[in-house]
Amino acid sequence: MISVDGSVFIQIANFIFLIWVMNIILYKPIRKALIQRKEKISGLEGSISDFISQAQEKENAFAAGIREARANGLKEKQAMMQSGSEEERVIIENINKKAQADMLASREKIAKEAEAVRVSLQKELDVFVMAISQKILGRAV
């Protein structure tokens, strides 16, 4: 049988003293280290989420910049194509005008030459007619 005497109170006091000493020496530093570790981890998690959001914002800004640059490039390309086709039209129009003017000048020159040849042949026509009629008739006319 177990007898309860004064040593039980000493053991209880000893047990409470030991828990108090262990709390001061062992448990509080461990709890403090765990709390600091938890705060550090939560701070790092916050930093990570901030960096992720900043990276996402920068990625969105970059994508928007690329879209804008492509749109501007497309507009510039269209403007250049428009001005190029306009210049092409003007150049072709000028070439056509020059070709028509050259053709008109050539026609006038040919008409003048044909008229000059006709006039010179008209002058010689009487001589040719006389020569042909003499040959056909066999005598002088």
C-alpha positions in Angstrom: 0.0 0.0 0.0 0.9 3.5 -0.6 1.1 5.8 2.3 0.6 9.6 1.8 2.9 11.6 4.0 4.8 14.9 3.8 7.1 13.7 1.0 4.1 13.9 -1.5 4.0 17.6 -1.0 7.7 17.9 -1.5 7.4 15.9 -4.7 4.5 18.1 -5.9 6.5 21.2 -5.1 9.6 19.6 -6.8 7.4 18.8 -9.9 6.0 22.3 -10.2 9.5 23.8 -9.7 10.9 21.5 -12.4 8.0 22.5 -14.9 8.7 26.1 -14.1 12.5 25.8 -14.7 11.9 23.7 -17.9 9.4 26.3 -19.1 12.0 29.1 -18.6 15.0 27.2 -20.0 13.5 25.0 -22.6 9.9 25.7 -23.7 10.0 29.5 -23.9 13.1 29.7 -26.2 11.6 27.0 -28.4 8.2 28.7 -28.6 10.0 32.0 -29.3 12.0 30.4 -32.1 8.9 28.9 -33.6 7.1 32.3 -33.4 10.0 34.0 -35.1 10.2 31.3 -37.8 6.4 31.6 -38.4 6.7 35.4 -38.7 9.7 35.1 -41.1 7.8 32.5 -43.2 4.7 34.7 -43.4 6.9 37.7 -44.3 8.6 35.7 -47.1 5.2 34.5 -48.3 4.0 38.1 -48.4 7.2 39.1 -50.3 6.6 36.2 -52.7 3.0 37.2 -53.4 4.2 40.8 -53.9 6.9 39.7 -56.4 4.4 37.5 -58.2 1.9 40.3 -58.5 4.7 42.7 -59.7 5.9 40.1 -62.2 2.3 39.7 -63.4 1.9 43.4 -63.8 5.2 43.7 -65.7 4.2 40.8 -67.9 0.8 42.5 -68.6 2.5 45.8 -69.3 5.0 44.1 -71.6 2.3 42.3 -73.5 0.3 45.5 -73.8 3.5 47.2 -75.1 4.0 44.5 -77.7 0.3 44.7 -78.8 0.6 48.5 -79.1 3.9 48.2 -81.0 2.3 45.7 -83.4 -0.7 47.9 -83.9 1.5 50.9 -84.6 3.6 48.8 -87.0 0.6 47.7 -88.8 -0.7 51.2 -89.1 2.6 52.4 -90.3 2.8 49.5 -92.8 -0.7 50.4 -94.1 0.3 54.1 -94.4 3.4 53.2 -96.3 1.5 50.9 -98.6 -1.0 53.6 -99.2 1.6 56.2 -100.0 3.5 53.7 -102.2 0.4 52.8 -104.2 -0.4 56.6 -104.5 3.2 57.2 -105.8 2.8 54.2 -108.1 -0.4 55.6 -109.5 1.2 59.0 -110.0 4.2 57.5 -111.8 2.1 55.3 -114.0 -0.1 58.3 -114.8 3.0 60.4 -115.7 4.3 57.6 -117.9 1.0 57.2 -119.7 0.8 61.0 -120.3 4.4 61.0 -121.7 3.6 57.9 -123.8 0.5 59.5 -125.2 2.4 62.8 -125.9 5.2 60.8 -127.6 2.6 58.8 -129.6 0.8 62.0 -130.6 4.1 63.6 -131.6 5.1 60.5 -133.6 1.7 60.5 -135.4 2.1 64.2 -136.3 5.6 63.5 -137.6 4.4 60.5 -139.6 1.5 62.6 -140.9 3.9 65.4 -141.9 6.2 62.9 -143.6 3.4 61.2 -145.4 2.1 64.6 -146.6 5.6 65.5 -147.8 5.9 62.1 -149.6 2.5 62.6 -151.1 3.3 66.1 -152.3 6.6 64.9 -153.8 4.9 61.9 -155.4 2.2 64.2 -156.7 4.9 66.3 -158.4 6.4 63.1 -160.0 3.0 61.6 -160.8 2.7 63.5 -164.1 6.1 62.2 -165.1 5.2 58.7 -164.2 1.8 58.9 -166.0 3.5 60.1 -169.1 6.2 57.4 -169.0 3.6 54.6 -168.3 1.3 55.8 -171.1 4.2 55.9 -173.6 5.1 52.4 -172.7 1.6 51.2 -172.9 0.8 52.9 -176.2 4.3 52.5 -177.5 4.5 56.0 -178.8 4.9 59.5 -177.3 1.9 61.3 -176.1 
